Amino acid sequence: MDTSAELSAVEARRQIGARELTSSALLEACITRIEQRNPLVNAVITTNFNEARRQAKIADTAVRAGEALPPLHGLPVLIKDLSRTKGLRTTFGSRCFETHVPGHDDIIVERLRAAGAIVLGKTNTPEFGAGANTSNLVFGATGNPYNVTFTSGGSSGGSAAGLASNMAPLASGSDLGGSLRIPASFCGIVGMRPSPGIVASRSHVSGFSHLWTDGPMARSVDDLMLMLTAISGFDPRDPLCSPNLDIGHADLHAIEDLAHSRIGFSTDLGVAEVDSEIAALFKARQPVISKHFNTAVALDIDLADAAETFRVLRAESLYAAYGELAENQPDMIGQNVRNNILEAKSLTLADTARADAAHTQIYRRFQAIFDEVDYLICPATSVSPFPLADNHPEAINDKPLKEYYAWYAITWALSLTGSPIVTLPCGLDYQGMPFGIQIVGPRHSDAKLLRFARSLETALTQDGFGRVSPNWSAPNAINAKI
């Protein structure tokens, strides 16, 4: 069996440039993985095989001709179905767009193509990204490669499951309240929510909002770095973008010395209800993590005011993007989106004014913690992956949860802080499912944070708490049906 689909993006790109591997061979290996494993996990919902094969042949010709090769030359990439792809169906997970074929690429896709990547297909997402369990009324649910009866998380669950299943070396994601970080954690891969403005967007309706951001997903930090350099960069149509934020000019190859780092730990950020088993696991992992640093301390963080702030700003953002559509086609819209639209319509100008003011205070208060520590580490999720049939956990530690998004406060509270965040695998949890941590840095410290995450990834792997690949011979991965 051709194992090139298991190669890292960095190694695959090296082999392509060295003429040890053709883009066509790598592509066929990834297509084989999709054909074998996608019926089990339902990660890829639209394929682009014929066009991808044509592009791979062009990439191979360029190598043979000795042409200068771009950084992602010949690498297959999966695109989350919230991003428009020219000539390739883009549904946003909604019945309203079930047959929609865009006439242009979103900028993240445009930049991936310009960097030499080959679009292999689109990955599943909940409708308009509203939800952290990847399921919709068009394509159904995406299972977890470690146990396909469990959720892959969301809303970038299709991308995360595809990566964990070796369907492609790179995939795109996006994040409002944890949509990139939760599936990265649940599926045992690496994901990054960059500082807003690092990855430009021309499609976000609320362009001045710091909540939405696109980001890279991969199986290692090195691969994440490779992808981020391709998709980052200034675009004047993004109001949060700046020429000074170009990650492509940062020194990502320098070594970040863990021994000089000051680390803060928080289990719940003062706002999240965290399952007792997850809290105990995070506490048990702290000594393993801490031994690598100069200092490591528990931080008393109180983001309790983030709950009301996020409730209002989330509803405002989703209404701005989809409110008119939901009102015109209410029977075509799923429950998660409808709930947010109804919530937005109940808000007043006074509510949004208070939320905006609170958001500013949360940002300023949180950034001040980096006067004490260099990075914050906390769990990436409050619960272990749960059954696919459950839209969300109804309770944590026997405490009922009010809103469907209440269970992932550990991620959406951090969305309000403006900080870059890397989700890193940290072994397995009490169910034998992937467990991930969030590493949070000061705003616009993206390059330094990535170097730190790479050093910690190496240390955790050496300690036996790194990424664990799915066991595709296990009964729960092969025989279970979605």
Disulfide bonds with the S-S distance in Angstrom:
none
